[in-house]
């Protein structure tokens, strides 16, 4: 029987409370993390490196993968962002009247 590693200690963890942790859609190699420190980070847990990160102006409450290249996030700043992992570009897609506490991507409607 083989042992499966179920815990990982990250080299550069968030500096405040974690609000969401989710694995990539096609592989458990990539871990997307949002935090109260205003950042969304993507980790490669095989090499234990932070692959990329981007920021909001206030704490981030949720994040989700659209596909292996695009991620979405929202938080206390009331801004919904889409981030392209390969190009490092981010787009503020919309705003909400209050904090965005839940982000979900639906492939059926591409939103």
Z-matrix of the N, CA and C atoms (Angstrom, degrees):
N
C 1 1.440
C 2 1.527 1 108.69
N 3 1.332 2 116.70 1 135.41
C 4 1.454 3 120.48 2 -179.47
C 5 1.520 4 110.79 3 -95.41
N 6 1.325 5 114.67 4 146.39
C 7 1.457 6 119.96 5 176.87
C 8 1.523 7 109.59 6 -83.86
N 9 1.297 8 116.44 7 137.08
C 10 1.451 9 122.15 8 175.71
C 11 1.514 10 108.48 9 -109.05
N 12 1.305 11 116.31 10 125.93
C 13 1.459 12 120.23 11 179.99
C 14 1.524 13 108.82 12 -75.19
N 15 1.317 14 116.10 13 123.24
C 16 1.457 15 120.18 14 -177.52
C 17 1.522 16 112.75 15 -112.32
N 18 1.319 17 118.19 16 -5.76
C 19 1.451 18 121.79 17 178.30
C 20 1.519 19 109.45 18 -128.76
N 21 1.329 20 115.01 19 141.49
C 22 1.451 21 121.03 20 -179.26
C 23 1.524 22 108.79 21 -134.64
N 24 1.313 23 117.28 22 131.50
C 25 1.457 24 121.55 23 175.15
C 26 1.519 25 107.31 24 -99.08
N 27 1.324 26 116.20 25 115.48
C 28 1.449 27 121.37 26 -176.45
C 29 1.522 28 111.28 27 -81.48
N 30 1.337 29 116.15 28 142.58
C 31 1.458 30 121.44 29 179.91
C 32 1.526 31 112.18 30 -68.15
N 33 1.314 32 117.90 31 -39.20
C 34 1.471 33 122.37 32 -176.34
C 35 1.528 34 109.40 33 -123.73
N 36 1.322 35 117.62 34 70.32
C 37 1.469 36 119.41 35 -176.19
C 38 1.533 37 111.61 36 -72.19
N 39 1.327 38 117.31 37 164.25
C 40 1.468 39 120.22 38 175.23
C 41 1.528 40 110.54 39 -57.22
N 42 1.324 41 115.03 40 154.08
C 43 1.464 42 121.41 41 -176.82
C 44 1.523 43 112.76 42 -91.21
N 45 1.321 44 117.59 43 -0.01
C 46 1.464 45 121.78 44 179.69
C 47 1.526 46 107.40 45 -146.79
N 48 1.312 47 117.21 46 -172.53
C 49 1.458 48 121.61 47 -176.03
C 50 1.518 49 114.09 48 -58.88
N 51 1.315 50 116.19 49 139.25
C 52 1.460 51 123.00 50 178.77
C 53 1.527 52 108.81 51 -85.40
N 54 1.335 53 116.22 52 133.24
C 55 1.460 54 120.89 53 -179.05
C 56 1.523 55 113.11 54 -104.56
N 57 1.321 56 118.03 55 -25.39
C 58 1.473 57 121.16 56 178.37
C 59 1.512 58 109.50 57 -155.14
N 60 1.321 59 115.40 58 141.32
C 61 1.459 60 123.59 59 173.64
C 62 1.519 61 106.47 60 -133.43
N 63 1.328 62 116.77 61 126.11
C 64 1.457 63 119.84 62 179.80
C 65 1.532 64 110.06 63 -145.59
N 66 1.321 65 115.85 64 138.46
C 67 1.462 66 120.90 65 177.78
C 68 1.521 67 110.46 66 -82.63
N 69 1.335 68 115.59 67 156.89
C 70 1.459 69 122.12 68 179.51
C 71 1.514 70 112.11 69 -59.20
N 72 1.339 71 116.65 70 157.30
C 73 1.458 72 120.74 71 -175.92
C 74 1.525 73 115.09 72 -68.73
N 75 1.334 74 116.91 73 -26.59
C 76 1.469 75 119.77 74 -176.34
C 77 1.513 76 113.89 75 -114.40
N 78 1.340 77 116.89 76 -8.16
C 79 1.451 78 119.84 77 -174.95
C 80 1.522 79 110.11 78 -157.26
N 81 1.307 80 116.09 79 142.15
C 82 1.461 81 120.00 80 175.45
C 83 1.531 82 111.17 81 -84.09
N 84 1.336 83 116.92 82 9.59
C 85 1.464 84 121.19 83 177.65
C 86 1.528 85 111.25 84 -71.43
N 87 1.341 86 116.75 85 -30.63
C 88 1.456 87 120.79 86 -174.79
C 89 1.517 88 111.36 87 -108.81
N 90 1.327 89 114.89 88 135.49
C 91 1.453 90 122.77 89 -175.97
C 92 1.525 91 108.77 90 -125.41
N 93 1.332 92 116.62 91 121.74
C 94 1.458 93 122.61 92 178.62
C 95 1.524 94 108.49 93 -100.42
N 96 1.337 95 116.64 94 131.27
C 97 1.461 96 121.40 95 -173.75
C 98 1.528 97 109.93 96 -133.94
N 99 1.325 98 116.83 97 129.72
C 100 1.470 99 121.25 98 172.09
C 101 1.526 100 108.37 99 -111.43
N 102 1.345 101 114.81 100 156.10
C 103 1.457 102 118.06 101 -171.76
C 104 1.526 103 112.92 102 -151.99
N 105 1.324 104 114.35 103 163.67
C 106 1.459 105 122.47 104 174.23
C 107 1.529 106 111.48 105 -68.60
N 108 1.336 107 118.41 106 -10.50
C 109 1.469 108 120.21 107 178.58
C 110 1.533 109 112.42 108 -82.56
N 111 1.342 110 116.63 109 12.60
C 112 1.473 111 125.10 110 174.45
C 113 1.523 112 113.94 111 77.76
N 114 1.327 113 118.15 112 13.65
C 115 1.464 114 120.46 113 -176.41
C 116 1.526 115 112.77 114 -123.51
N 117 1.334 116 113.06 115 154.85
C 118 1.462 117 122.60 116 169.03
C 119 1.517 118 105.26 117 -117.05
N 120 1.327 119 115.80 118 129.30
C 121 1.457 120 120.38 119 -178.14
C 122 1.523 121 110.26 120 -124.16
N 123 1.343 122 114.61 121 146.82
C 124 1.458 123 120.75 122 173.11
C 125 1.515 124 107.70 123 -115.67
N 126 1.334 125 115.37 124 123.43
C 127 1.461 126 121.37 125 179.80
C 128 1.517 127 110.99 126 -110.07
N 129 1.323 128 115.34 127 142.66
C 130 1.456 129 122.63 128 167.21
C 131 1.525 130 104.68 129 -97.60
N 132 1.331 131 117.13 130 105.91
C 133 1.463 132 118.59 131 -173.62
C 134 1.525 133 112.94 132 -78.55
N 135 1.341 134 117.86 133 -15.74
C 136 1.462 135 119.99 134 176.80
C 137 1.528 136 109.70 135 -70.31
N 138 1.340 137 116.64 136 -45.96
C 139 1.466 138 120.17 137 178.94
C 140 1.532 139 112.12 138 -93.04
N 141 1.330 140 117.54 139 -4.34
C 142 1.463 141 125.08 140 -178.53
C 143 1.532 142 111.38 141 53.76
N 144 1.336 143 114.78 142 51.20
C 145 1.459 144 121.41 143 177.44
C 146 1.516 145 110.23 144 -127.79
N 147 1.318 146 115.05 145 148.93
C 148 1.457 147 119.96 146 171.77
C 149 1.517 148 106.91 147 -81.20
N 150 1.312 149 116.92 148 119.31
C 151 1.459 150 120.42 149 -177.13
C 152 1.527 151 111.71 150 -80.03
N 153 1.326 152 116.91 151 -40.24
C 154 1.463 153 120.58 152 177.90
C 155 1.520 154 109.33 153 -163.64
N 156 1.335 155 114.69 154 169.05
C 157 1.458 156 120.80 155 177.47
C 158 1.521 157 108.34 156 -156.82
N 159 1.314 158 115.59 157 152.65
C 160 1.460 159 120.90 158 172.15
C 161 1.517 160 107.90 159 -144.97
N 162 1.335 161 115.64 160 165.48
C 163 1.457 162 120.18 161 -170.45
C 164 1.528 163 113.53 162 -121.70
N 165 1.305 164 113.95 163 156.65
C 166 1.456 165 124.45 164 165.71
C 167 1.528 166 105.62 165 -111.95
N 168 1.319 167 117.27 166 172.50
C 169 1.466 168 119.75 167 179.43
C 170 1.526 169 112.47 168 -86.56
N 171 1.327 170 116.01 169 -12.58
C 172 1.461 171 122.03 170 178.25
C 173 1.531 172 108.07 171 -140.19
N 174 1.334 173 118.76 172 175.35
C 175 1.467 174 120.31 173 -177.79
C 176 1.532 175 113.64 174 -53.18
N 177 1.335 176 114.79 175 143.15
C 178 1.465 177 122.55 176 179.36
C 179 1.525 178 107.69 177 -96.86
N 180 1.331 179 116.63 178 125.61
C 181 1.456 180 120.87 179 -175.52
C 182 1.523 181 114.41 180 -97.49
N 183 1.342 182 117.71 181 -21.80
C 184 1.466 183 118.93 182 -178.26
C 185 1.518 184 110.01 183 -157.67
N 186 1.332 185 115.53 184 154.56
C 187 1.463 186 122.31 185 176.18
C 188 1.517 187 108.68 186 -150.82
N 189 1.329 188 115.52 187 155.92
C 190 1.462 189 120.39 188 -177.52
C 191 1.532 190 109.28 189 -154.49
N 192 1.322 191 116.13 190 149.43
C 193 1.463 192 121.48 191 171.50
C 194 1.523 193 109.43 192 -82.12
N 195 1.321 194 116.61 193 137.44
C 196 1.466 195 121.67 194 167.98
C 197 1.523 196 107.71 195 -87.68
N 198 1.312 197 114.91 196 -44.50
C 199 1.464 198 125.02 197 179.19
C 200 1.532 199 105.34 198 -158.60
N 201 1.314 200 119.71 199 -174.28
C 202 1.468 201 119.18 200 -177.98
C 203 1.531 202 114.89 201 -64.50
N 204 1.327 203 118.48 202 -12.96
C 205 1.462 204 121.78 203 -174.81
C 206 1.529 205 113.48 204 -109.75
N 207 1.328 206 117.87 205 -28.56
C 208 1.466 207 121.50 206 -174.76
C 209 1.521 208 111.83 207 -115.52
N 210 1.342 209 115.07 208 136.92
C 211 1.468 210 120.87 209 176.21
C 212 1.529 211 109.03 210 -128.15
N 213 1.315 212 115.46 211 155.57
C 214 1.459 213 123.25 212 -179.80
C 215 1.516 214 108.79 213 -123.88
N 216 1.337 215 115.80 214 150.41
C 217 1.464 216 119.73 215 178.23
C 218 1.522 217 110.75 216 -153.57
N 219 1.325 218 113.85 217 157.27
C 220 1.457 219 120.59 218 176.71
C 221 1.512 220 109.38 219 -154.69
N 222 1.336 221 115.39 220 160.46
C 223 1.451 222 117.74 221 -178.07
C 224 1.504 223 113.97 222 -166.55
N 225 1.319 224 114.46 223 -152.71
C 226 1.452 225 122.85 224 -174.96
C 227 1.534 226 111.52 225 -65.50
N 228 1.334 227 118.36 226 -25.13
C 229 1.467 228 121.47 227 179.13
C 230 1.523 229 113.16 228 -74.04
N 231 1.340 230 117.43 229 -2.79
C 232 1.469 231 124.44 230 176.20
C 233 1.529 232 113.35 231 69.12
N 234 1.336 233 117.45 232 17.70
C 235 1.462 234 122.67 233 -177.41
C 236 1.525 235 110.04 234 -110.17
N 237 1.337 236 116.12 235 131.00
C 238 1.463 237 122.36 236 173.55
C 239 1.518 238 107.41 237 -96.04
N 240 1.336 239 116.72 238 121.90
C 241 1.463 240 121.24 239 -178.49
C 242 1.521 241 111.29 240 -116.71
N 243 1.341 242 114.40 241 148.39
C 244 1.463 243 122.22 242 170.41
C 245 1.529 244 106.10 243 -118.35
N 246 1.329 245 116.00 244 132.97
C 247 1.460 246 121.91 245 -177.23
C 248 1.519 247 109.79 246 -123.51
N 249 1.345 248 116.38 247 132.15
C 250 1.455 249 122.71 248 176.93
C 251 1.524 250 107.90 249 -95.66
N 252 1.314 251 117.01 250 112.45
C 253 1.466 252 122.82 251 -175.95
C 254 1.523 253 111.73 252 -62.58
N 255 1.327 254 117.72 253 -40.22
C 256 1.465 255 120.41 254 -177.17
C 257 1.516 256 113.56 255 -70.62
N 258 1.333 257 117.48 256 -43.10
C 259 1.466 258 120.21 257 -176.82
C 260 1.526 259 112.90 258 -90.90
N 261 1.340 260 117.12 259 -18.56
C 262 1.460 261 120.48 260 -177.67
C 263 1.518 262 112.95 261 76.86
N 264 1.333 263 116.89 262 15.96
C 265 1.464 264 119.73 263 -178.51
C 266 1.525 265 110.60 264 -97.36
N 267 1.320 266 115.43 265 145.23
C 268 1.456 267 120.83 266 178.23
C 269 1.524 268 108.98 267 -126.09
N 270 1.326 269 114.90 268 148.58
C 271 1.458 270 121.53 269 179.68
C 272 1.522 271 108.09 270 -132.05
N 273 1.330 272 116.16 271 129.93
C 274 1.459 273 120.29 272 171.59
C 275 1.520 274 106.40 273 -79.63
N 276 1.315 275 116.72 274 108.60
C 277 1.459 276 122.32 275 -173.27
C 278 1.526 277 111.93 276 -82.86
N 279 1.328 278 116.49 277 -32.22
C 280 1.452 279 119.13 278 -178.93
C 281 1.517 280 111.85 279 -171.68
N 282 1.318 281 114.13 280 175.24
C 283 1.459 282 121.79 281 178.60
C 284 1.516 283 109.62 282 -126.61
N 285 1.299 284 115.35 283 160.87
C 286 1.456 285 122.68 284 177.90
C 287 1.521 286 107.44 285 -127.95
N 288 1.317 287 117.40 286 159.63
C 289 1.463 288 121.51 287 179.98
C 290 1.523 289 112.45 288 -72.59
N 291 1.314 290 117.39 289 -21.65
C 292 1.460 291 122.83 290 -179.81
C 293 1.524 292 108.65 291 -135.57
N 294 1.312 293 115.92 292 -178.63
C 295 1.466 294 120.66 293 178.03
C 296 1.531 295 110.36 294 -57.19
N 297 1.321 296 116.02 295 144.01
C 298 1.469 297 121.91 296 176.03
C 299 1.517 298 106.51 297 -93.47
N 300 1.334 299 116.08 298 109.85
C 301 1.463 300 119.11 299 -175.30
C 302 1.521 301 113.58 300 -102.08
N 303 1.332 302 117.29 301 -10.09
C 304 1.463 303 120.13 302 -179.41
C 305 1.523 304 109.31 303 -145.70
N 306 1.327 305 116.26 304 130.06
C 307 1.457 306 122.21 305 177.83
C 308 1.518 307 107.62 306 -125.95
N 309 1.329 308 116.06 307 129.05
C 310 1.457 309 121.24 308 179.99
C 311 1.526 310 107.53 309 -137.56
N 312 1.328 311 116.96 310 137.27
C 313 1.459 312 121.02 311 178.40
C 314 1.518 313 109.30 312 -105.10
N 315 1.329 314 116.00 313 132.56
C 316 1.463 315 121.13 314 177.00
C 317 1.518 316 109.73 315 -114.74
N 318 1.313 317 117.00 316 113.60
C 319 1.449 318 122.07 317 177.60
C 320 1.518 319 112.84 318 -67.00
N 321 1.335 320 117.15 319 -23.74
C 322 1.468 321 120.86 320 -179.53
C 323 1.519 322 112.17 321 -63.07
N 324 1.322 323 116.26 322 -35.66
C 325 1.466 324 119.73 323 -179.40
C 326 1.530 325 112.23 324 -116.47
N 327 1.328 326 116.91 325 5.12
C 328 1.458 327 124.28 326 178.61
C 329 1.533 328 112.13 327 58.39
N 330 1.310 329 115.92 328 37.29
C 331 1.465 330 121.63 329 178.16
C 332 1.523 331 108.63 330 -138.80
